[in-house]
């Protein structure tokens, strides 16, 4: 988001923010289609190879040989992509929420800027909006709790490659909270002390949807606010990617 946009009213900033989030979300669609094509190509190649196998031993040898490639194409590469989308989406949300803070400062001619507020990240933005700008409604929404949880997920991805402590008996642990949201937590060993968060397109879309709701609410706009679609061809799937 350019600095000129941030000088506009909060509603203007929020709409630009959500439109930019939608642009990022479109990358998800492109990525999914690419992975589907790659996996189908691998299946087709395996089918051709199967026609040349002459015995069960040949099949066993072939499957052991192709196993690593299949796991890479079907699981590992997509997970890295969805991790990237999740991180970019969260970082953008933080930038956009800060931009709305700057917009309120300009609109209200406030001597206090975001930098004058203690804390960091979205928590600092929340404090500015509630204490300085007098905007508290967005932070009463269920989506705000979801966003804060996704902030913890972001930290796990950025600092621990998506791994979190495996604490199934601690109701406050991120492990148990993610389990309640039916988010997959991968555990390879029975006595493994940690688990890996598995993210796919649906979780990324859920996150982007929560960001959208908070950004619009911070500007006093309803969650069902209809965004402008200038330049979008009729019948295209370029709008509302999540």
C-alpha positions in Angstrom: 0.0 0.0 0.0 1.5 3.4 -1.0 1.9 6.2 1.5 -0.6 8.4 -0.4 -3.4 5.9 0.2 -2.7 6.0 3.9 -3.4 9.7 3.9 -7.0 9.0 2.9 -10.0 8.3 5.2 -10.0 4.9 7.1 -12.7 3.5 4.9 -10.6 4.3 1.8 -7.5 2.6 3.4 -9.5 -0.5 4.4 -11.0 -1.0 0.9 -7.5 -0.7 -0.7 -6.2 -3.2 2.0 -8.9 -5.8 1.3 -8.4 -5.5 -2.5 -4.7 -6.1 -2.0 -5.5 -9.1 0.2 -7.6 -10.4 -2.6 -4.7 -10.1 -5.0 -2.6 -12.1 -2.6 -5.4 -14.7 -2.3 -5.4 -15.1 -6.1 -1.9 -16.5 -5.8 -3.5 -19.3 -3.8 -5.7 -20.3 -6.7 -2.7 -20.2 -9.1 -0.7 -22.3 -6.7 -3.4 -24.9 -6.2 -3.9 -25.3 -10.0 -0.2 -25.7 -10.4 0.0 -28.4 -7.8 -3.0 -30.3 -9.2 -1.4 -30.2 -12.6 2.0 -31.4 -11.2 0.4 -34.2 -9.3 -1.7 -35.3 -12.3 1.5 -35.3 -14.5 3.2 -37.5 -11.9 0.2 -39.9 -11.9 0.3 -40.1 -15.7 4.0 -40.8 -15.7 3.6 -43.5 -13.0 0.8 -45.1 -15.1 3.1 -45.3 -18.1 5.8 -46.8 -16.0 3.5 -49.4 -14.6 2.8 -50.7 -18.0 6.5 -51.7 -18.3 6.7 -53.6 -15.0 6.9 -57.3 -15.3 6.6 -58.6 -11.8 5.5 -57.8 -8.2 9.2 -57.4 -7.4 9.6 -54.8 -10.1 6.5 -53.0 -8.8 7.9 -53.0 -5.2 11.3 -51.7 -6.4 9.6 -49.0 -8.5 7.3 -47.8 -5.7 10.3 -47.5 -3.3 12.2 -45.6 -5.9 9.3 -43.1 -6.6 8.1 -42.7 -3.1 10.3 -39.7 -2.2 9.2 -37.8 -5.4 5.6 -38.6 -4.7 5.8 -37.2 -1.2 7.6 -34.1 -2.4 5.0 -33.3 -5.0 1.9 -34.3 -3.0 2.8 -33.0 0.4 6.1 -31.2 1.0 6.1 -28.6 -1.8 2.4 -27.7 -1.3 3.0 -27.3 2.4 5.9 -24.9 1.8 3.7 -22.9 -0.6 0.8 -22.6 1.9 3.2 -21.7 4.7 4.5 -18.9 2.4 0.9 -17.7 1.6 0.0 -17.7 5.3 3.1 -15.7 6.3 2.6 -13.1 3.5 -1.1 -12.8 4.3 -0.4 -12.2 8.0 2.4 -9.7 7.4 0.1 -7.8 5.0 -2.7 -7.8 7.5 -0.4 -6.2 10.1 0.8 -3.6 7.6 -2.8 -2.8 6.6 -4.0 -2.5 10.2 -1.1 -0.1 10.9 -2.1 1.9 7.9 -5.6 2.3 9.3 -4.1 3.6 12.5 -2.1 6.2 10.5 -5.3 7.1 8.7 -7.1 7.8 11.9 -4.2 9.9 13.2 -4.4 12.0 10.0 -8.2 12.3 10.1 -8.3 13.2 13.8 -5.2 15.4 13.6 -3.9 13.5 16.6 -0.5 14.3 18.0 -0.1 10.7 19.0 1.2 8.2 16.4 1.4 4.5 16.4 5.0 4.7 17.5 3.9 6.4 20.7 2.0 3.3 21.8 3.8 0.5 23.7 3.9 -3.0 22.2 4.3 -4.4 18.8 2.5 -6.0 15.9 -1.2 -6.2 15.8 -1.5 -5.8 19.6 0.0 -2.3 19.3 -2.4 -1.5 16.5 -5.3 -2.7 18.7 -4.2 -0.4 21.6 -3.9 2.6 19.3 -7.3 2.1 17.7 -9.0 1.5 21.1 -7.2 4.0 23.3 -6.3 6.8 20.9 -8.8 6.5 18.0 -11.7 5.2 20.1 -12.4 2.3 17.8 -13.1 -0.8 19.9 -15.8 -2.7 18.1 -13.5 -4.8 15.8 -11.8 -6.3 18.8 -15.0 -7.7 20.2 -15.6 -9.9 17.2 -14.8 -13.6 17.2 -12.6 -13.0 14.2 -10.2 -11.0 16.4 -9.6 -14.1 18.6 -9.0 -16.1 15.4 -6.5 -13.5 14.1 -4.6 -13.6 17.4 -4.4 -17.4 17.2 -3.2 -17.2 13.6 -0.5 -14.8 15.0 0.7 -17.7 17.1 0.6 -20.0 14.1 2.6 -17.4 12.2 5.3 -17.4 14.9 5.5 -21.2 14.8 6.0 -21.2 11.1 8.5 -18.4 11.1 10.6 -19.6 14.0 10.0 -23.3 14.3 9.2 -24.5 10.8 5.6 -25.0 11.8 6.3 -27.1 14.9 4.6 -26.5 18.2 4.8 -28.2 21.6 2.5 -31.2 21.9 0.4 -30.4 24.9 -3.0 -32.2 24.4 -3.9 -31.9 28.1 -3.3 -28.1 28.4 -6.5 -26.3 27.3 -4.6 -23.1 26.9 -1.9 -24.6 24.6 -1.9 -23.8 20.9 -1.9 -27.5 20.2 -5.2 -28.1 21.9 -6.8 -24.9 20.5 -5.8 -25.9 16.9 -7.1 -29.4 17.5 -10.5 -27.9 18.4 -10.5 -26.0 15.1 -9.9 -29.3 13.3 -6.5 -28.1 12.0 -4.2 -31.0 11.2 -1.3 -31.5 13.6 1.2 -34.0 12.2 2.9 -36.4 14.6 5.3 -39.1 13.2 6.3 -40.8 16.5 4.1 -41.8 19.5 6.5 -40.1 22.0 7.2 -37.1 19.8 7.3 -33.9 22.0 6.1 -31.6 19.2 3.7 -31.6 16.3 3.8 -29.9 12.9 0.9 -27.6 11.8 -0.3 -28.7 8.4 -1.8 -25.7 6.5 -3.7 -25.9 3.2 -5.8 -23.6 1.1 -8.9 -23.7 3.4 -6.9 -22.4 6.4 -5.3 -19.7 4.3 -8.7 -18.7 3.1 -10.1 -18.7 6.6 -7.3 -16.4 7.8 -7.8 -14.0 4.9 -11.5 -13.9 5.6 -10.8 -13.0 9.3 -8.4 -10.3 8.2 -11.0 -8.9 5.8 -13.6 -8.7 8.6 -11.3 -6.9 11.0 -9.9 -4.4 8.5 -13.4 -3.4 7.3 -14.7 -3.2 10.9 -11.8 -1.0 11.9 -12.9 1.4 9.3 -16.6 1.2 10.3 -17.6 -0.9 7.3 -19.8 -4.0 7.5 -18.3 -7.4 6.8 -20.6 -7.8 3.8 -19.4 -4.5 2.3 -19.4 -4.8 -1.5 -15.9 -3.9 -2.9 -15.5 -2.0 -6.1 -14.7 -4.2 -9.1 -13.2 -1.7 -11.6 -11.5 -3.4 -14.5 -12.6 -6.9 -13.6 -14.0 -8.8 -16.7 -17.6 -10.1 -16.3 -17.7 -13.8 -15.6 -14.1 -13.9 -14.4 -13.0 -15.6 -11.1 -10.5 -12.8 -10.3 -12.7 -11.3 -7.5 -13.3 -12.8 -4.0 -10.6 -15.4 -4.2 -11.5 -16.7 -0.7 
